[in-house]
Structure formats: structure tokens, C-alpha cells
């Protein structure tokens, strides 16, 4: 299998972390190696602290990278771009990115509640409970982990 990369966006508390955690667990249970990159735009992330997103990702068995404006957690003293992070990740099958809506990766936007259509312009799919009616975007039910994994395998960027 080639290395695959997919990004996820959505407002705060939209369910991104929960979804990525479930997807990582599913892929790992299927025998794939997963890396999760968590974007930290506020430079406040604490790595490997119980209850934090990075810890939840790590508990799935995935490797984790946190990228922020002033550092990248991998003991680097500089911020790395997405391609450098992918290279740094080493061997993996699936690379999942939370945030970084400006990077050039296929993207699923996540909405547990109300849909924010401002995310539609840079998304290829929407994962939500509310079905969307949009010819340009694929709708994925937020609880259909198998279906979302299949979508990722078929539509992620080959690295």
C-alpha cells in the first residue's frame, strides 16, 4: 500500500478529535500503521498529557506529531511544513491531519452539530449527522467509521 494522507477540519468541538481517534483505531485494527498530525495554532499544546487530543491519538497506537507556529513536537526547534512532517513520520500507511486548512491535502470537514458552510469551499467531503445536498461534496455519516475509512483509502493523497 502506498502512503496515504487526509486532512480534517471543523469548528472547535465539532468532533474532529473523536472521529480521528475512531478512524486511527479502525485502521490500526486492520493492520495499518497510522500517524496523526495535530495542528496547534495557539502554541498551547501539551504533548502526551492525559485528556489532551495528542494523548487520545497516541492511545490508539498511532504515532503523533504536533505542529504549531513556533515548534513541531519531535524535539525540533522550528516549525516544519506538511511535507517535512510527512517525511519525518517515516514508515506509515495512513497519515491523518487535524486542522491546517491551508495545506494541499484532500479534506473532510466534521460537524457534530450545525453545519458551517464556510468550510465547504476547501473540503471534498463532509462528515456529519445532517445529510448535505451538494453535488460537489461527498456526505459521510459521522458514525459510519467503516464508510469513512473506505472513503479515505479511495480518496486520500498518495504520498
C-alpha contacts under 8 A as a table, 3 or more apart, distances in Angstrom:
res1	aa1	res2	aa2	distance
1	X	93	X	6.83
2	X	93	X	6.63
2	X	158	X	6.37
2	X	159	X	7.04
3	X	92	X	6.32
3	X	93	X	4.69
3	X	94	X	5.99
3	X	95	X	7.49
3	X	158	X	5.73
3	X	159	X	5.18
4	X	93	X	6.07
4	X	94	X	4.87
4	X	95	X	6.00
4	X	153	X	7.33
4	X	156	X	5.49
4	X	157	X	5.42
4	X	158	X	4.77
4	X	159	X	5.82
5	X	94	X	5.88
5	X	95	X	4.54
5	X	96	X	5.86
5	X	97	X	7.60
5	X	105	X	6.92
5	X	106	X	7.72
5	X	156	X	5.28
5	X	157	X	5.10
5	X	158	X	6.61
5	X	159	X	6.89
6	X	94	X	7.93
6	X	95	X	6.46
6	X	96	X	5.19
6	X	97	X	6.24
6	X	105	X	5.97
6	X	106	X	5.48
6	X	107	X	5.95
6	X	108	X	7.68
6	X	152	X	6.78
6	X	156	X	5.14
6	X	157	X	6.57
7	X	96	X	5.76
7	X	97	X	4.41
7	X	98	X	5.97
7	X	99	X	6.87
7	X	100	X	7.79
7	X	101	X	7.82
7	X	105	X	6.05
7	X	106	X	6.10
7	X	107	X	4.60
7	X	108	X	6.33
8	X	16	X	6.83
8	X	96	X	7.59
8	X	97	X	6.00
8	X	98	X	4.99
8	X	99	X	5.81
8	X	101	X	7.87
8	X	107	X	5.40
8	X	108	X	4.87
8	X	109	X	5.47
8	X	110	X	6.97
9	X	16	X	6.97
9	X	98	X	6.35
9	X	99	X	5.09
9	X	100	X	7.64
9	X	101	X	6.48
9	X	107	X	7.13
9	X	108	X	6.43
9	X	109	X	4.55
9	X	110	X	6.12
9	X	119	X	7.62
10	X	14	X	5.91
10	X	15	X	7.96
10	X	16	X	6.75
10	X	99	X	7.72
10	X	109	X	5.24
10	X	110	X	5.06
10	X	111	X	6.37
10	X	119	X	7.10
11	X	14	X	5.45
11	X	110	X	7.93
11	X	111	X	7.57
11	X	116	X	7.93
13	X	16	X	7.40
14	X	110	X	6.08
14	X	111	X	4.88
14	X	112	X	5.01
14	X	113	X	6.80
15	X	18	X	5.26
15	X	19	X	6.04
15	X	110	X	6.40
15	X	111	X	6.53
15	X	112	X	5.70
16	X	19	X	5.23
16	X	20	X	6.06
16	X	98	X	7.06
16	X	110	X	5.91
16	X	111	X	7.99
17	X	20	X	5.18
17	X	21	X	5.98
17	X	53	X	6.38
17	X	57	X	7.90
17	X	98	X	7.54
18	X	21	X	5.19
18	X	22	X	6.32
19	X	22	X	5.17
19	X	23	X	6.14
19	X	142	X	7.58
20	X	23	X	4.99
20	X	24	X	5.95
20	X	57	X	7.68
20	X	96	X	7.38
20	X	98	X	7.84
21	X	24	X	5.19
21	X	25	X	6.18
21	X	56	X	6.82
21	X	57	X	5.56
21	X	60	X	6.62
22	X	25	X	5.17
22	X	26	X	6.16
22	X	145	X	7.03
23	X	26	X	5.05
23	X	27	X	6.14
23	X	145	X	6.30
23	X	148	X	7.82
23	X	149	X	6.53
24	X	27	X	5.21
24	X	28	X	6.03
24	X	34	X	6.24
24	X	57	X	7.59
24	X	60	X	6.45
24	X	61	X	7.94
24	X	62	X	6.68
25	X	28	X	5.11
25	X	29	X	5.97
25	X	60	X	5.26
25	X	61	X	7.33
25	X	62	X	7.99
26	X	29	X	5.12
26	X	30	X	6.25
26	X	145	X	7.60
26	X	146	X	7.73
26	X	149	X	7.86
27	X	30	X	4.98
27	X	31	X	6.57
27	X	32	X	5.41
27	X	33	X	7.40
27	X	34	X	7.11
27	X	94	X	7.94
27	X	149	X	7.48
28	X	31	X	5.09
28	X	32	X	4.88
28	X	33	X	5.94
28	X	34	X	6.61
28	X	60	X	7.78
28	X	61	X	7.16
28	X	62	X	7.63
29	X	32	X	7.31
32	X	92	X	7.58
32	X	93	X	5.77
32	X	94	X	7.23
33	X	62	X	7.02
33	X	91	X	7.69
33	X	92	X	4.90
33	X	93	X	5.15
33	X	94	X	6.46
34	X	61	X	7.80
34	X	62	X	4.97
34	X	63	X	6.52
34	X	92	X	5.73
34	X	93	X	6.01
34	X	94	X	4.87
34	X	95	X	5.87
34	X	96	X	7.52
35	X	62	X	5.21
35	X	63	X	4.62
35	X	64	X	5.69
35	X	65	X	7.62
35	X	89	X	6.95
35	X	92	X	6.57
35	X	94	X	6.40
35	X	95	X	4.82
35	X	96	X	6.28
36	X	57	X	6.93
36	X	62	X	6.56
36	X	63	X	6.23
36	X	64	X	4.88
36	X	65	X	6.31
36	X	95	X	5.79
36	X	96	X	4.74
36	X	97	X	5.77
36	X	98	X	7.52
37	X	64	X	5.74
37	X	65	X	4.61
37	X	66	X	5.61
37	X	67	X	7.03
37	X	95	X	7.46
37	X	96	X	6.21
37	X	97	X	4.70
37	X	98	X	6.19
38	X	53	X	7.95
38	X	54	X	6.94
38	X	64	X	7.42
38	X	65	X	6.24
38	X	66	X	4.77
38	X	67	X	6.31
38	X	97	X	6.06
38	X	98	X	4.95
38	X	99	X	6.81
39	X	66	X	5.83
39	X	67	X	5.01
39	X	68	X	5.97
39	X	97	X	7.54
39	X	98	X	5.96
39	X	99	X	5.36
39	X	100	X	6.15
40	X	43	X	5.52
40	X	44	X	6.84
40	X	45	X	6.15
40	X	66	X	6.66
40	X	67	X	5.91
40	X	68	X	4.64
40	X	69	X	7.57
41	X	68	X	5.33
41	X	69	X	6.16
42	X	45	X	7.84
42	X	68	X	7.17
42	X	69	X	7.64
43	X	68	X	5.47
43	X	69	X	6.52
43	X	70	X	7.06
45	X	66	X	7.69
46	X	49	X	6.18
46	X	52	X	7.21
46	X	54	X	7.90
47	X	52	X	7.60
47	X	54	X	6.02
47	X	55	X	6.84
47	X	66	X	7.73
47	X	73	X	7.65
48	X	52	X	7.27
48	X	54	X	6.12
48	X	55	X	4.67
48	X	58	X	7.56
49	X	52	X	5.68
49	X	54	X	7.67
49	X	55	X	5.76
50	X	55	X	5.79
50	X	56	X	7.56
51	X	55	X	6.57
51	X	56	X	6.83
52	X	55	X	5.31
52	X	56	X	6.42
53	X	56	X	5.07
53	X	57	X	6.25
54	X	57	X	5.11
54	X	58	X	6.11
54	X	64	X	6.61
54	X	66	X	7.53
55	X	58	X	4.93
55	X	59	X	6.07
56	X	59	X	5.16
56	X	60	X	6.81
57	X	60	X	5.50
57	X	61	X	7.37
57	X	62	X	6.20
57	X	63	X	7.74
57	X	64	X	6.85
58	X	61	X	5.47
58	X	62	X	5.24
58	X	63	X	6.05
58	X	64	X	6.18
59	X	62	X	7.22
63	X	89	X	7.92
65	X	72	X	7.09
65	X	73	X	5.84
65	X	74	X	6.74
65	X	85	X	7.64
65	X	89	X	7.93
66	X	72	X	5.64
66	X	73	X	5.13
66	X	74	X	7.94
67	X	71	X	6.35
67	X	72	X	4.44
67	X	73	X	6.50
67	X	79	X	6.66
67	X	80	X	7.19
68	X	71	X	5.43
68	X	72	X	6.03
68	X	79	X	6.55
69	X	79	X	6.11
70	X	77	X	7.64
70	X	78	X	6.10
70	X	79	X	5.50
71	X	76	X	6.41
71	X	77	X	5.52
71	X	78	X	4.76
71	X	79	X	4.49
71	X	80	X	7.62
72	X	75	X	7.03
72	X	76	X	5.63
72	X	77	X	7.04
72	X	78	X	6.35
72	X	79	X	5.21
72	X	80	X	6.37
73	X	76	X	6.29
76	X	79	X	7.53
80	X	84	X	5.75
80	X	85	X	6.21
81	X	84	X	5.36
81	X	85	X	6.27
82	X	85	X	5.00
82	X	86	X	6.15
82	X	103	X	7.22
83	X	86	X	5.05
83	X	87	X	6.27
84	X	87	X	5.06
84	X	88	X	6.02
85	X	88	X	4.87
85	X	89	X	6.07
86	X	89	X	5.15
86	X	90	X	7.17
86	X	95	X	7.60
87	X	90	X	5.76
89	X	92	X	7.18
92	X	95	X	7.02
97	X	100	X	7.51
100	X	103	X	5.89
101	X	122	X	7.40
105	X	156	X	7.62
105	X	157	X	6.32
106	X	123	X	7.06
106	X	124	X	6.37
106	X	155	X	7.29
106	X	156	X	5.99
106	X	157	X	6.45
107	X	122	X	7.21
107	X	123	X	4.91
107	X	124	X	5.60
107	X	125	X	6.62
108	X	123	X	5.71
108	X	124	X	6.12
108	X	125	X	4.71
108	X	126	X	5.41
108	X	127	X	6.61
109	X	119	X	6.70
109	X	120	X	7.59
109	X	123	X	6.18
109	X	125	X	6.44
109	X	126	X	4.92
109	X	127	X	6.14
110	X	126	X	6.00
110	X	127	X	4.85
110	X	128	X	6.02
110	X	142	X	7.78
111	X	114	X	6.51
111	X	115	X	5.84
111	X	116	X	7.78
111	X	126	X	7.61
111	X	127	X	6.33
111	X	128	X	4.92
111	X	129	X	7.56
112	X	128	X	5.69
112	X	129	X	6.52
112	X	142	X	7.54
113	X	128	X	7.60
113	X	129	X	7.61
115	X	128	X	7.92
115	X	130	X	7.87
116	X	119	X	6.18
116	X	120	X	7.81
117	X	120	X	5.19
117	X	121	X	7.84
118	X	121	X	6.57
119	X	122	X	6.07
119	X	123	X	6.45
120	X	123	X	5.14
120	X	124	X	7.67
120	X	126	X	7.85
120	X	137	X	7.71
123	X	126	X	7.21
123	X	137	X	7.26
124	X	136	X	7.29
124	X	137	X	5.21
124	X	138	X	6.46
125	X	137	X	4.91
125	X	138	X	4.40
125	X	139	X	5.74
125	X	140	X	7.05
126	X	132	X	7.83
126	X	137	X	6.78
126	X	138	X	6.24
126	X	139	X	5.02
126	X	140	X	5.96
127	X	139	X	6.08
127	X	140	X	4.58
127	X	141	X	5.54
127	X	142	X	4.97
128	X	131	X	6.87
128	X	139	X	7.54
128	X	140	X	6.54
128	X	141	X	5.43
128	X	142	X	4.74
129	X	141	X	5.67
129	X	142	X	5.72
129	X	143	X	7.87
130	X	141	X	7.94
131	X	139	X	6.49
131	X	140	X	7.99
131	X	141	X	7.56
132	X	139	X	6.17
134	X	137	X	5.60
134	X	138	X	7.71
135	X	138	X	7.69
140	X	144	X	7.20
140	X	147	X	7.33
140	X	148	X	6.44
141	X	144	X	5.35
141	X	148	X	7.92
142	X	145	X	7.26
144	X	147	X	5.25
144	X	148	X	6.20
145	X	148	X	5.13
145	X	149	X	6.07
146	X	149	X	5.12
146	X	150	X	6.22
147	X	150	X	5.07
147	X	151	X	6.19
148	X	151	X	4.94
148	X	152	X	6.20
149	X	152	X	5.05
149	X	153	X	6.23
150	X	153	X	5.12
150	X	154	X	6.23
151	X	154	X	5.19
151	X	155	X	5.89
151	X	156	X	7.93
152	X	155	X	5.16
152	X	156	X	5.14
153	X	156	X	6.00
